[in-house]
Amino acid sequence: MSTLRITKLRTTIVDLPTSRPHRFVNHEIYHQSYLLVEVHTDAGVIGIGEGVSPGGPWWSGESIEGQQQLIEVYLATVLVGMDCLALPLIRSAMDRVSHGNEFAKAAVEMALLDATGRVLGVPVHRLLGGAARTRIPVRWALSGSGEQEVADEAIERLGQGHPALKLKLGALPPDEDLKRAARLIAKIGTEHDYLVDPNGSWDYRTAVSCVQRLEAMGVSVVEQPIDRRDVAGMASLVERTGSLRIMADESVCRAVDAMSAVTARSCDSVSVKIGKAGGLRAAVEVATIASHGGLRCYGGTAIETSIGTAAAAHVFASVPELDMGCELIGPLLLRDDLTVAPVRYENGRLVVPEGPGLGVDLDRDKVDKYRRHRTASDG
């Protein structure tokens, strides 16, 4: 195969209900929206990708609706006719058309890699350098308002083999939040590994106090305690902590951010995500820079379906250093999925797909069931 030309891009918005409410720092969601991206090729193979905006545009500034318009109106114009194998050229073409919009560009690249893997008959992780692991430990992210309900969920998931837990903070005043966290940890058990995530909702002074209290509770990681722009504040928190680690999420998106974090020592670890990095290859770059710079790597989630989860699994399988595991719980939080068979979990571990491309196949009936509306590209 010398070339694999793009003949058409097709997008569809779908809305999937969650199995329980999932809380972010400023709101709660009962469904998650996705942009399904299909790349048609001259070989007759269709690659699938997934755009996501976790809980809406508050996190990245991108919305699902905006991603759809960008791809259909702007990116498709320059991408049709290009070679799927020429990923650096495709990335340059997308960047010339649009600054930023990393989640949308990541969805397109995901579909391109899926198409390429299907044609070559290899899983995507082979296109990223090969798998360093076949299973990835999955930290379970807790959510809910009732403390006993949350504790029961935690105990259930620990019993299913999930090795560690995550608590979302920031929805309550800091003192109330930490008292609630202490009660939950006491109910669940102090012997477990806890990560807490206030989504950058604390100011620096508050974070200093909260991090000290959390370290005393036995919490092992605090994810993005302060605003993503406060690099100096993050670095100061790193210097103040003992065994507790400060993880960067919103403040480390792309490779250049990882380089800055390594230089400033503004975190101990990094949450790596395909969407915020701008694609699968870019996510591998982020992890590579971070690990070579002495930072630990964690596989973050945007509550993806089995499509995006499979893509992330290929990335996290191909990263040599991923000693903190991942948080790829999306398919387990959703009531339904968009694939014929969902990704597999065994004893709290995500099994890396081995089929060609992403290793998951689209269920057209499910797409029709959950699609929001018809689009211009359907016509």
C-alpha positions, 0 to 999 in steps of 0.5 A: 500500500503506497497511499490511502486517500481520504475521500470523505469525512462524516460526523454525527453527534450522539448523547449517551446517558450515564449510569449515575450522575457524575460530578465535576467541580461546577456541575453534575452530568447525567449524560455525555455527548460525543462527536463520532468522526468517520473518515472514508478512504479510497480503499473502501475502509472507514476509520472511526474516531471520537470527539469528546468535551467532558461535561461540556466546554468548561474544561477545554473551551471546545464544545461538541457542536463546535468540533462538528462545525470545525471538522465539516466546514473547515478541516474536511475542505483541506483533508479530502484527497490527502494520504492517511499515512501522511500524519505530520502533513495532515496535522500541519494542514489542520493547524493552518486552518485552525489554531488550537481545537485539539480535541477536534483534531484528536478525533480526526487523527484517531479515525485516520489511525483506525483506518490505517490499522484496519488496512494494514491489519495491525492494532493502533498500538503497533503504529505508535511503537508497540505495546509495553503492556496488555492490561492497564490498572484502572483507578475508579473515580467516585461521584455522588452526593450521598456519603454512604452511597459513594462509600458503598460504590468504592467498596464494590469497585475495590472488590472488583479489582480496581486498585485505587480510588479518586475523589472529586473535590471543589463543589463544596467550600474547602473545609467542608470538602476536606471533612467530607473526604476524611469521612469517606476515607474512614468509611472506605478504609485508610489502607487504600490509595486515594487521589483527589481532584479539585479541578483547579478550584483552590487559590494558592493559600487554600491549597497549601492548607488543604494539601497538608491536611490531605497528606495527613489523611494518607492521600497519595496524589492531589490533581490540579489543586490550583489554576492551570496558569499558576505555574509558580504556585504549583512548583511551590506546592511540590516543594512543600509536600513530602510523600504526597504527589502533585499531579498536573492535568489542566496545566499540562496539555501538549508537549510544550507544556510537559517541557515547561513542567519538567523545567519548572518542576511544577508537578510530580506527575502528569495526567496524559489525555488524547484530547487535550494533547491533540491526538494519540501521537501527541499524547505519546510525546507528552508522556515521553517528555514527562517520563524522561524529565523525571515526572510520573505518568497517569492515563487520564479520562474524558469519559469516553465510549469504547471508541475513545477508550480503545484509542487511549488504551493503545496510547497507554499501552505504548508508553513505556513508563505508566506506573500510575495506571489509568482512569479509563472508566468511561464505558463503565459509567455509561448505560450503553455504548456505540460499539458492537462489543465494548472494551473489556475489563478484567479484575480492575484492569483494562484489556488493550484491544488487539484487533486491527485499528482501534480493535472495536467496531461501530454499532450503526443501530446504536448510533442511530438510537442516540444520534442527536440530529442529522448533519449536513454531511449526511446529505 
